[in-house]
Amino acid sequence: MTRITVRVVPKSGRTAVEAGSEGVVVRVRATPEGGKATEEARRALADALGVPPSRVRLSTGARSRIKVFEVVGLPEGELEVRLRAT
């Protein structure tokens, strides 16, 4: 299991996962109400990594813009390679 820390930006114009010098940013269209932005971020992250959404789960940060997700069955080195490809 690999952990990844992301910053979620709700109410964006598009859904996107960006990996840069400032870390991983997940932009989502959803509002931060009722966990909608977190769920959209989880699914966008899974899509960017090429894994089923069921293998990505929130570890910490349910009510924060900074969240830690766990990705089951993906080595850490592979995580970085897949994020750079996005």
Beta strands, then each sheet from edge to edge (+ up, - down):
strand 1: 2-9
strand 2: 16-20
strand 3: 23-27
strand 4: 56-60
strand 5: 66-71
sheet 1: 2+ 3- 1- 5+ 4-
end
